[in-house]
Amino acid sequence: MNYRSTTIKSKWVKTSWLLKQPDLRKYVPQTLLFNKKNLILMLSSYSTVYFKPTGGSGGFNIIRITRKEKSYQIQFNTAKSTYSNIDRLYDKLCRFSNKKSFLLQKGIVLARTNKKPFDIRVMVQKTNKGTWVSSAIFTKIGKNDKVATNYNQGGKIGYFHPTMSGAGYNTAAIQHMETRLKKLGVSVGNNFDQHKKGFRELGLDVAMDSKKNPWILEVNTRPQFYPLKNMKNKKDYQRIVSYAKQYGRLK
């Protein structure tokens, strides 16, 4: 049996699907295609903007742009550089993008757990009966000096409850957020089904901001879950695999 699940690489296409649905739109940070006009617009509205490849994955090639009083600072991996005006910044980003499509996204200041930034992965899978289930929620805890929290960027995988507890949530608040995120995962699954057939799995990357609001940073159509295999408690991994086997994915 082959591994069957539709994949969509373009973050712009996936974001535009979410933006068409009012109850999901409020979870999406403002996102625009990269061009000079949009760069000026985004940096006049927000002090932090992320510049990310439309077709990238794994947290690679993401730049964080920060507006300072009289300049713009960018950070790529751990390296930082400063540009005195938006023209110079734009030229730098154009060279970096090398004619490939990039997006600009409003920067969400990630909540921290025990002083480290984290975001949340909501794994959503379809049963053989065709209904979406949020099968697991885990966290990606980043390094303080990196732009992305991804495992590939030196991030660590964490359990949802202890991570949220380290971010100052009590048990009732954690359970409430878990229910909310699971519902959100199913809503996104149903939204994707309206646009294209054949999805069997999705991975939502959700950021919590300092005011405890969740934001969908992106939706992965080929989400990785192999790092969960190395966790002491393998319940999440086993649950994901039991669903994945139904559509021919074994790892």
Secondary structure, 3 states (H helix, E strand, C coil): CCCCCCCCCCHHHHHHHHHCCHHHHCCCCCEEECCHHHHHHHHHHCCEEEEEECCCCCCCCCEEEEECCCCEEEEECCEEEEECCHHHHHHHHHHHHCCCCEEEEECCCCCEECCEEEEEEEEEEECCCCCEEEEEEEEEECCCCCCCCCHHHCCEEEEHHHHHHHCCCCHHHHHHHHHHHHHHHHHHHHHHHHHCCCCCEEEEEEEECCCCCEEEEEEECCCCCHHHHHCCCCHHHHHHHHHHHHHCCCC
